[in-house]
């Protein structure tokens, strides 16, 4: 029985899933990844922790499923994008990895925008200049730690480092490369003019490969006594889009995690966004396909604030029952702009706001308003995507921890006016990595075969009238304006 292991390397944990040729998840395993914050706004992780967690979870899923060495045929790797790992010629990290959450390179990001021209940079790369991307981090390393910059044989995102550790070959797929601010989105290669402008040697960057590799030419990795060809590589959110079988233009998925990350398939043509969304390569298997990407800063983190900041619930899972104990929010709206607002508002100065409080407001109303805030933010983001994409949204496929919350998903369907679909397997990032690897190695013949593996757990159809949904969204927009006005008029 041939099996494939999909690995999801996130900023909080590494997850592995063992999938058989019928798409069944035979076993899953997870290991935490420690994060350090050496200074305000900094976020680093030890690359050895990723390596150890990857090896540990791969061993655990094999043991849990009881499969033999000959049954595990390949591995797919999906990693957090935008980070930077500086490595020597022996592929050893010279310093901790700087991950996507890190904000230290804001000055370098501003300098890059000024030198290259912000509009031109967006046109070439599909990305807004921001400290989260790889290029400003490499500039920071060059400016602040020149000894590490000079010693680096490789400057790679997280996926490039881990593929190097697994196989000895530092390669990166197009989706990961398109998130670096160093990639020419329409030519599908590293941008030599940007590299020259930033004085980054092209030879230090990973070779760019397709998302699905040919199993016959894949580099072999020795892991737990078996050789595993790496036949699929992807960015984490791109893998989730693939795992959700969003293969047609206009299809979209939303991951409800600490934040919310939505991607919408654009098909074969890259489109610029009018809402400062990101245009990325979704995946490439011969012909490239593109996607729009946008993020909401405060998704599940809002529920964590109810738990840790206010003490309204003991566990995050308690929020649904508490919110369901009242029929509505009592006209209370919570805008969780604790770190500003992400897409599509992009307002770093907005502040968290609660409006509509009365003497009758209780903790259940606040819990319901917090849950609804996640759906309101997602609806704003999806609206922007539909406007940019030019395709109507047929449905929204969802995953992530908060996708287990039925109250949230029903309200999401009510706001959007389209069905919200939750699959049986909500570990769609790891499954997407496995699907890409299986496709690359011939375990599945086509994307249609992978789409047939997608299984519905529950469908949430809209129940609210469109007039009622519009009225609720209008009130949300009023609350949103208050949160943005607070910073302008303190």
C-alpha positions in Angstrom: 0.0 0.0 0.0 1.9 3.1 -1.2 1.7 6.1 1.2 2.9 9.7 1.2 3.8 11.9 4.1 2.8 15.6 4.0 4.6 17.9 6.4 3.4 21.4 7.4 6.1 23.5 9.0 4.4 26.4 10.7 5.5 29.1 13.1 3.9 27.3 16.1 4.4 23.7 15.3 5.4 21.1 12.7 2.6 18.7 11.7 2.9 15.5 9.6 0.1 13.4 8.1 0.5 10.0 6.6 -1.9 9.6 3.6 -2.8 6.4 1.7 -3.5 6.3 -2.0 -7.3 6.7 -1.4 -6.6 10.0 0.5 -7.2 8.7 3.9 -5.2 10.2 6.8 -3.9 7.1 8.5 -2.0 9.0 11.2 -1.1 12.6 12.2 1.5 13.9 14.6 2.5 17.4 15.8 5.5 18.8 17.6 5.8 22.4 18.9 8.4 24.9 17.7 9.8 27.4 20.1 9.9 31.0 19.1 12.2 33.7 20.6 11.8 37.5 20.7 15.3 38.9 21.3 14.0 42.5 20.9 10.7 44.3 20.4 9.2 43.2 17.1 11.7 40.5 16.5 10.7 36.8 16.0 13.2 34.0 15.5 13.3 30.2 15.5 16.1 27.7 15.7 16.3 25.8 12.4 17.5 22.7 14.3 14.1 22.7 16.0 12.4 22.5 12.6 14.6 19.7 11.6 14.1 17.8 14.9 10.3 18.3 14.8 10.1 17.2 11.2 12.0 14.0 11.9 10.1 13.3 15.1 6.6 13.7 13.5 7.6 11.6 10.5 8.7 8.8 12.8 5.5 9.1 14.9 3.1 8.9 11.9 4.9 5.8 10.6 4.8 4.2 13.9 1.2 5.1 14.6 0.0 3.8 11.2 2.1 0.7 11.5 3.4 0.9 7.9 6.6 -0.7 6.7 9.5 1.0 5.1 8.5 0.0 1.6 5.1 1.5 2.1 6.2 5.1 2.5 7.0 6.2 -1.0 7.6 10.0 -0.8 7.3 13.2 1.2 5.8 16.6 0.5 7.0 19.7 2.3 4.9 22.8 3.0 6.6 25.6 4.9 5.9 29.0 6.3 6.9 31.6 3.7 8.8 34.9 3.9 11.5 33.8 6.4 15.3 33.9 6.0 17.9 31.3 7.0 21.5 32.1 6.4 23.6 28.9 5.8 27.2 28.0 5.3 28.4 25.7 2.5 27.6 22.6 4.7 24.0 23.8 5.0 24.4 24.7 8.7 22.5 27.7 9.9 24.8 30.6 10.9 22.2 32.2 13.1 18.5 31.7 14.2 16.0 31.9 11.4 14.2 35.2 11.0 10.5 34.3 10.4 7.6 36.1 8.7 6.3 37.6 12.0 9.5 39.6 12.4 9.3 43.4 11.9 13.0 44.4 12.4 13.5 45.2 8.7 11.0 48.0 8.4 13.7 50.5 7.6 15.1 48.2 4.9 11.6 47.7 3.4 11.1 51.4 3.1 14.5 51.8 1.5 13.7 49.1 -1.0 10.4 50.7 -1.9 12.2 54.1 -2.4 15.0 52.6 -4.5 13.0 50.4 -6.7 9.7 52.4 -6.7 6.8 51.0 -4.8 4.5 50.8 -7.8 7.2 49.2 -10.0 8.0 46.7 -7.2 4.3 45.7 -6.9 4.0 45.3 -10.6 7.1 43.1 -10.8 6.7 41.0 -7.7 3.0 41.1 -7.0 3.8 42.0 -3.4 3.6 45.2 -1.3 7.0 46.1 0.1 6.9 45.0 3.7 9.3 43.9 6.4 7.6 40.4 6.6 9.2 39.4 3.2 12.6 37.8 2.7 14.3 40.6 0.8 14.2 43.2 3.6 15.4 40.6 6.0 18.4 39.9 3.8 19.1 43.6 3.6 19.0 43.8 7.4 21.4 40.9 7.7 23.7 42.7 5.2 23.5 46.0 7.2 23.5 44.8 10.8 25.3 41.4 10.8 27.8 41.7 7.9 29.9 38.9 9.3 27.0 36.5 8.9 26.1 37.9 5.5 29.6 37.5 4.2 29.8 34.0 5.6 26.5 32.9 4.0 26.7 30.5 1.1 23.0 30.3 1.0 20.2 32.8 1.8 17.0 30.8 1.8 13.4 30.8 3.0 12.4 28.1 5.5 11.4 25.7 2.8 14.8 26.1 1.0 16.6 25.4 4.2 14.6 22.3 5.1 14.8 20.8 1.6 18.6 21.3 1.8 18.7 19.6 5.2 16.6 16.7 3.9 18.2 16.2 0.5 21.5 18.1 0.4 20.0 20.2 -2.4 18.9 23.8 -1.7 15.8 24.2 -3.9 12.6 26.2 -3.6 9.3 26.1 -5.5 7.8 29.0 -7.3 5.2 29.7 -4.7 7.7 30.2 -1.9 10.0 32.2 -4.2 7.1 34.5 -5.2 6.8 35.5 -1.5 10.3 36.8 -1.2 10.1 40.2 -3.0 13.0 39.0 -5.1 11.0 37.1 -7.8 9.7 38.3 -11.1 6.2 37.0 -11.0 5.5 37.2 -14.8 8.9 35.8 -15.9 8.9 33.1 -13.3 12.5 33.6 -12.1 14.6 35.5 -9.7 14.7 39.2 -10.6 18.3 40.0 -11.6 17.7 43.8 -11.5 16.4 43.6 -7.9 19.3 41.4 -6.9 21.8 43.8 -8.4 20.1 46.7 -6.7 20.3 45.0 -3.3 23.7 43.5 -3.9 22.4 40.0 -3.3 24.3 37.3 -5.3 22.0 35.1 -7.3 24.2 32.1 -6.5 23.2 32.5 -2.8 19.5 31.8 -3.6 17.9 28.4 -4.0 17.3 26.9 -7.4 13.6 27.4 -8.3 11.7 24.2 -9.2 8.1 23.1 -9.9 5.8 22.4 -7.0 5.6 18.8 -8.2 8.9 17.2 -8.9 9.6 14.2 -11.1 10.1 11.2 -8.7 12.8 9.7 -10.9 15.0 12.8 -10.6 14.1 13.8 -7.0 17.0 13.9 -4.6 16.8 11.2 -2.0 16.8 11.9 1.8 17.9 9.5 4.5 15.3 9.7 7.3 14.6 7.2 10.0 16.5 4.5 8.1 14.5 4.9 4.9 15.0 6.9 1.7 12.3 9.4 1.0 12.2 11.3 -2.3 10.9 14.9 -1.8 8.4 15.1 -4.7 6.3 18.1 -3.6 7.2 21.6 -2.3 4.9 24.5 -1.4 4.3 27.5 0.7 1.9 26.7 3.6 -1.1 28.7 2.4 -0.5 27.6 -1.2 -0.5 24.0 0.0 -3.8 24.6 1.9 -5.4 26.0 -1.3 -4.2 22.8 -3.2 -5.4 20.6 -0.3 -8.8 22.2 -0.5 -8.9 21.3 -4.3 -9.5 24.9 -5.2 -8.5 24.3 -8.8 -10.8 26.7 -10.7 -10.6 30.5 -10.9 -12.8 32.1 -8.3 -12.5 29.1 -5.8 -11.2 30.2 -2.5 -10.2 28.9 0.9 -9.9 30.6 4.3 -7.8 29.3 7.1 -9.0 30.3 10.6 -5.9 30.2 12.7 -4.3 32.8 14.9 -5.0 35.1 12.0 -7.1 34.3 9.0 -5.4 33.7 5.6 -7.5 33.6 2.5 -6.4 32.6 -1.0 -8.4 32.8 -4.2 -7.4 30.9 -7.4 -6.8 33.3 -10.3 -6.0 30.7 -12.9 -3.3 31.1 -15.5 -3.2 34.9 -15.5 -1.8 37.0 -12.7 -4.0 40.0 -11.8 -2.9 43.1 -9.9 -5.0 43.9 -6.8 -6.8 47.2 -6.3 -7.0 46.5 -2.6 -3.3 45.9 -1.8 -3.8 42.1 -1.7 -0.8 40.0 -2.7 -0.6 38.3 -6.1 1.4 35.1 -5.8 2.2 32.0 -7.7 -0.2 29.4 -6.3 1.8 26.4 -7.7 3.5 25.4 -10.9 3.4 22.0 -12.6 4.4 22.9 -16.1 2.2 25.9 -16.6 2.0 28.3 -13.6 -1.2 29.2 -11.8 -1.7 32.3 -9.7 -3.6 33.3 -6.6 -4.7 36.4 -4.6 -3.7 36.3 -1.0 -4.8 38.4 2.0 -4.5 38.1 5.7 -6.6 39.2 8.8 -4.4 39.8 11.8 -6.7 38.8 14.5 -8.7 35.6 14.0 -8.3 33.0 16.7 -6.1 35.4 18.6 -9.2 37.4 19.4 -10.6 34.4 21.2 -7.3 34.0 23.0 -7.7 37.6 24.2 -11.1 36.7 25.6 -9.4 33.8 27.5 -6.1 35.3 28.6 -6.7 39.0 28.6 -10.3 39.2 30.0 -10.7 35.8 31.6 -14.1 35.4 30.1 -13.5 31.7 29.2 -11.3 29.0 30.5 -10.5 27.4 27.2 -10.8 28.7 23.6 -13.2 25.9 22.8 -15.6 27.3 25.4 -16.4 30.4 23.3 -19.0 28.7 21.1 -21.3 27.6 23.9 -21.0 31.0 25.7 -21.7 32.9 22.5 -24.7 30.6 21.7 -26.3 31.3 25.0 -27.6 34.7 23.7 -29.5 35.1 20.4 -27.4 38.0 19.2 -24.8 40.5 20.3 -27.3 43.0 21.6 -26.0 45.4 18.9 -22.4 45.2 20.3 -19.5 45.2 17.8 -15.9 44.3 18.6 -13.2 45.4 16.2 -10.1 43.5 17.2 -7.6 46.0 15.7 -5.0 45.2 18.5 -2.2 45.3 15.9 -3.9 47.5 13.4 -6.0 46.2 10.5 -4.8 43.9 7.8 -6.4 43.4 4.4 -8.3 45.1 2.9 -8.1 48.2 5.1 -4.3 48.1 5.8 -4.5 50.6 8.6 -1.6 50.2 11.1 -2.9 53.0 13.3 -6.4 51.5 13.9 -7.0 50.4 17.5 -9.2 47.7 19.1 -12.7 49.1 19.7 -16.0 47.9 21.3 -19.1 49.9 20.5 -22.7 49.5 21.5 -22.2 48.6 25.1 -25.2 49.0 27.4 -26.0 48.1 31.0 -27.5 44.9 29.7 -24.3 43.8 27.9 -22.8 40.6 29.5 -19.8 38.3 28.7 -21.9 36.2 26.3 -22.6 39.3 24.1 -18.9 40.0 24.1 -18.0 36.4 23.2 -20.5 36.5 20.3 -19.2 39.8 19.1 -15.7 38.4 19.1 -16.7 35.4 17.1 -18.6 37.6 14.6 -15.7 39.9 14.2 -13.7 37.1 12.6 -16.5 36.5 10.1 -16.9 40.3 9.4 -13.2 40.7 8.7 -13.2 37.6 6.5 -16.2 38.9 4.5 -14.5 42.2 3.9 -11.4 40.3 2.6 -13.4 38.0 0.4 -15.4 40.9 -1.1 -12.1 42.6 -2.0 -10.9 39.4 -3.6 -14.0 39.0 -5.7 -13.7 42.6 -6.9 -10.1 42.0 -7.9 -10.5 38.5 -9.4 -13.6 39.3 -11.5 -15.1 35.8 -10.7 -18.1 35.3 -8.4 -17.4 33.2 -5.3 -19.3 29.9 -5.6 -18.5 28.7 -2.1 -15.9 29.2 0.6 -13.8 26.2 1.8 -12.5 26.5 5.3 -9.9 24.9 7.6 -7.9 25.7 10.7 -8.6 25.4 14.3 -11.6 27.8 14.5 -13.2 26.0 11.5 -14.6 23.5 14.1 -16.8 26.3 15.4 -20.3 25.8 13.9 -21.6 29.2 15.1 -18.8 31.0 13.4 -19.2 29.2 10.1 -22.9 29.7 10.0 -22.5 33.4 10.5 -19.8 33.4 7.8 -22.2 31.9 5.3 -24.9 34.4 6.3 -22.6 37.3 5.7 -21.2 36.1 2.4 -24.5 34.7 1.0 -22.7 31.6 -0.3 -22.2 28.1 1.2 -19.3 27.6 3.6 -17.8 24.1 3.3 -15.8 22.3 6.0 -14.0 19.2 4.9 -13.5 16.0 7.0 -9.8 16.6 7.0 -9.1 20.1 8.3 -5.3 19.6 8.2 -5.4 20.8 4.6 -1.9 22.3 4.6 -0.2 18.9 5.3 -2.7 17.1 3.1 -1.9 19.6 0.3 1.8 18.9 0.6 1.0 15.2 0.5 -1.2 15.7 -2.6 1.5 17.7 -4.5 4.1 15.0 -3.6 1.7 12.2 -4.7 1.0 13.9 -7.9 4.6 14.5 -8.6 5.5 10.9 -8.0 2.5 9.5 -10.0 0.6 8.1 -7.0 -2.4 10.1 -8.4 -2.6 10.8 -12.1 -4.3 14.1 -12.1 -5.7 17.0 -10.1 -9.2 15.6 -10.8 -8.2 12.5 -8.9 -7.1 14.6 -6.0 -10.3 16.6 -6.1 -12.2 13.4 -5.8 -10.5 12.7 -2.5 -11.9 15.9 -0.9 -14.7 14.9 1.5 -17.3 17.2 2.9 -17.9 17.1 6.7 -20.6 19.8 6.9 -22.1 22.4 4.6 -23.3 25.7 6.0 -25.9 27.4 3.8 -26.9 31.0 4.3 -30.0 31.5 6.5 -30.1 35.2 7.0 -31.9 37.4 4.4 -29.6 39.5 2.2 -31.3 42.7 3.6 -30.5 41.6 7.2 -26.9 40.7 6.3 -26.4 44.0 4.6 -27.7 45.8 7.7 -25.3 43.9 9.9 -22.4 44.7 7.7 -23.3 48.3 7.6 -23.2 48.4 11.4 -19.9 46.6 11.3 -18.6 49.3 8.9 -19.6 52.0 11.4 -17.7 50.2 14.2 -14.7 49.8 11.8 -14.7 53.5 11.1 -14.7 54.3 14.9 -11.6 52.1 15.4 -9.8 53.9 12.6 -10.9 57.4 13.7 -9.6 56.8 17.2 -6.0 56.8 16.0 -6.6 60.0 13.9 -8.4 61.8 16.7 -7.1 60.6 20.1 
